[in-house]
Amino acid sequence: DQVYKSLGKWAKEEDCVIWTASQAGRSAMEAVHADQQHAAGSIAKMYHAHLVISINRTSQEQAEGLTNLHVVKNKNGQARFDKVIHSDFNRMHFWTVPKAD
């Protein structure tokens, strides 16, 4: 919790965005979307974040080269929605999926 408080303070002082990662707990392995209750350790770290996005892939999505980004929290806008993107983790390439007509 203290690390996340310090990061928030530092971002405010420097007027910048800080992007960091946090690991999900074992309970997320069976979930379609990793959410706040799946955070490893204390969920208190989520309280300090302005934006929380979980990166999720089912076996089928992985086989199809897709990744599901789930917006868990957004202090300044919409939350609790998904954005499916194409992904190539071998080359670290990510791009949006065109909308179907």
C-alpha positions in Angstrom: 0.0 0.0 0.0 2.8 2.4 0.9 4.5 1.9 -2.5 1.4 2.8 -4.4 0.8 5.9 -2.2 4.4 7.0 -2.8 4.0 6.4 -6.6 0.9 8.6 -6.6 2.6 11.4 -4.7 5.6 11.2 -7.0 3.4 11.4 -10.1 1.6 14.4 -8.7 4.9 16.2 -7.9 6.3 15.5 -11.3 3.0 16.1 -13.1 3.4 12.8 -15.0 1.8 9.4 -15.5 3.2 6.4 -13.8 2.4 3.0 -15.2 3.0 -0.1 -13.1 1.9 -3.7 -12.9 0.5 -5.8 -10.2 0.1 -9.6 -10.2 -3.2 -11.3 -9.9 -3.7 -14.1 -7.4 -4.4 -17.7 -8.1 -8.1 -17.2 -8.1 -7.8 -15.2 -11.3 -6.7 -18.4 -13.2 -10.3 -19.5 -13.5 -11.9 -16.1 -14.0 -12.9 -14.7 -17.4 -11.8 -11.2 -16.2 -9.3 -10.5 -13.5 -11.0 -8.0 -11.2 -10.2 -6.2 -7.9 -11.0 -9.3 -5.9 -8.3 -11.2 -7.8 -5.4 -8.8 -6.9 -2.5 -10.6 -5.2 -1.9 -9.3 -1.7 -4.0 -6.3 -0.5 -6.6 -4.7 -2.8 -5.8 -1.4 -1.0 -3.3 -0.7 -3.9 -6.3 -0.4 -6.2 -7.6 2.6 -4.1 -4.7 4.7 -5.2 -4.9 3.9 -8.9 -6.8 6.2 -11.4 -7.0 3.5 -14.0 -6.9 -0.3 -13.6 -6.8 -2.6 -16.6 -6.6 -6.3 -16.4 -5.1 -8.3 -19.3 -7.1 -11.5 -19.9 -6.8 -14.4 -22.4 -8.9 -17.6 -22.5 -7.3 -20.6 -24.2 -9.5 -19.9 -27.3 -8.5 -16.2 -27.4 -4.9 -17.2 -27.1 -5.2 -19.7 -30.0 -6.8 -16.9 -32.1 -4.2 -14.3 -31.2 -6.6 -12.2 -29.2 -6.3 -10.5 -25.8 -9.2 -9.0 -23.8 -8.4 -5.8 -21.9 -10.9 -5.3 -19.1 -11.2 -1.8 -17.6 -11.6 -2.6 -13.9 -11.5 1.0 -12.6 -11.5 4.4 -14.2 -11.7 7.4 -12.0 -12.3 9.8 -14.9 -14.6 7.8 -17.1 -16.4 4.5 -17.9 -15.3 1.3 -16.2 -16.3 -2.4 -16.3 -16.0 -2.9 -20.1 -13.9 -5.0 -22.4 -11.8 -4.1 -25.4 -10.6 -7.1 -27.5 -7.4 -6.6 -29.4 -5.1 -8.7 -31.6 -1.9 -9.6 -29.9 1.5 -11.1 -30.9 3.3 -11.5 -27.6 6.4 -13.0 -29.4 7.0 -9.6 -31.1 5.1 -7.5 -28.5 2.7 -6.2 -31.2 -0.8 -5.2 -30.3 -3.6 -3.7 -32.6 -7.3 -3.2 -32.5 -9.8 -5.6 -33.9 -12.0 -4.0 -36.6 -15.7 -3.8 -35.7 -17.9 -6.2 -37.5 -20.6 -4.8 -39.8 
